[in-house]
Amino acid sequence: MAFNEEKLTLVAHGSGNQLFQYVTEDALATVEASGYAATETMRKGDAVMVSAGLGSNGTPELGFYMVSAVTDGVASLTPVTAKAQTQTA
């Protein structure tokens, strides 16, 4: 399927960045493909939580992305991985 702007929700904003939730029947692999997120709403540095694979035959997945660039109305979504924090005493 194609990106559906109606399934994109602004969850929070501040300090110049935004946090979105996007819900789709598509798999995360489709969402991560170049050219998928055709939207003028997102800006570089925004964060996007994606609930994917929600169709009747899909496997539910959750992904977290950062918008790494927006070119000609298409946002590039880069997967974010958790990093452990080292604490010093």
C-alpha positions, 0 to 999 in steps of 0.5 A: 500500500501507499503512505496514508496521511490520514493515518499519521497523528501528531502526538507531541511537539516542542523544541522544534521537533515533533513526535508522530504515530503512524498506523498501517497495514504495511509491514515495517520493511515497506515503511522503511523503503525509500520514497514511502513516506510521501508527506510534507508534514514531517521535518528532519529530526522528527520522531515517528512511532509506527504500528505496522502489519495491522491488516487481517493477514499481517504480523503486528510490528512496532518500529521507531524512526527518526526523519533523516531528511525530507526531499521533494515532499518525501520523508526518509525514515531511519530506524532508531535502536536503543542505546544503553546508558553507562552510569558512573558512580 
